[in-house]
Amino acid sequence: MLALLTSWYKERFSDPQAVTLVFILMGITLAIYFAGGLLAPVIVALVLAFLLEWPLVQMLKLGINRTTAASLVLLIFIGLMLLIILGLVPSIWKQGVELITDFPTMLDKGLITAQSYLNMYPQFVSPDQLDIMVGELKKMLDTEHLVDIGKQILGYSASLLVLMVYAILVPLLVFFFLKDKAQLLKGSKRFIPTNRQLARKVWYEMHQQIFNYIRGKVIEIVIIGVASYIFFAVMDLRYAALLGVLTGFSVLIPYVGATLVTLPIALVAFFQWGITPEFGYLMLGYGIIQALDGNLLVPLLFSDAVDLHPVFIIAAVLVFGGLWGVWGVFFAIPLASLVKAVLNAWPTPASQLEEPLNDTVKR
């Protein structure tokens, strides 16, 4: 067994460039995994600087020096973020509070509806089963549970100070990443082995794909969120802004996000209208938005950025989401594409190169 492992290691890692690539990937992975909390401002700033590099390059082409261009790009980005936050967050927060406040009433209405269906179709759900479900719901809504939720909210409120610190650190880091990009890259190369041609090849392959994916995902979130909000508002659905934002952000989780966000939309529509034509029209329109997203918008935005089987995409979401939370889910597809690029660029063992040659000689 040891001889087999030794043979496999020598065959796969005989190329020094492959070893360098493995060490680079392992170093980055371990740093993010064990020090992700401490490095969170740096990671966020790196992502934002990567996204803002394109408008900065366009300004450089106009003859603007790099320092001025970095300042302008950062100011425009901060202005847009403040506009979105001040215009959107208060409405979403208000509707979220209203939804929590109305939840007991919605629950009572749901229980009455369930009881009526139980009387009509007693063969499907017994009264005992309904009592058990009601009991479980009451346990979830008891005083102690609400107190725990309040403690969690207070804990999140305490983290506002950390967010304020990030609000200062991240823009500063983004500015310096944009302004001093050449110097920072030159300095970081001292810590990377010189035989990094394979790593450079993988990076060149992934650079444009990652940029296209992130840009496309942001565009998809905005389009789906705005379209959903407009449709919900036209239908006069309650909590339209909150549900529109949830629908927009649901595209972050491929295949699973749309399924998860459908449940609250259907429940709110059901408690507002019941089984009526309005409920059917809403679900039909929502289904059309999801169909257009999956069959028209996604192919247009990600035709060159994503070439992965759905099974690998779902597996990547589960693995990287479990490792790094929301950021892992957001970057699951680029990370899966990175794994694929590494496998494609990995040097082919000499034994596999000899097999086709031997077959040709025999023929």
Buried (B, 14 or more C-beta within 10 A) or exposed (E): EEEEEEEEEEEBEEBBBBBBBBBBBEEEEEEBEEEBEEBBBBBBBBBBBBBBBEBBEEBBEEEBEBEEBBBBBBEEBEEEEEEEEEEBEEEBEEBBEEBEEBEEEBBEBBBEBBEEEBEEEEEEEEEEEBEEEBEEEEEEEEEEEEEEEEEEEEEEEEEEEEEEEBEEBBBEBBBBBBBBBEEEEEEEEEEBBEBBEBBEBBBEBBEEBBBBBBBBBEEBBEBBBBBBBEBBEEBEBBBBBBBBBBBBBBBBBBEBBBEEBBEBBBEBBBBBBEEEEBBEEBBEBBEEBBEBBBEEBBEEBBEEBBEBEEEBBBBBBBBBBEBBEEBBBBBBBBBBBBBBBBEEBBBEBEEEEEEEEEEEEEE
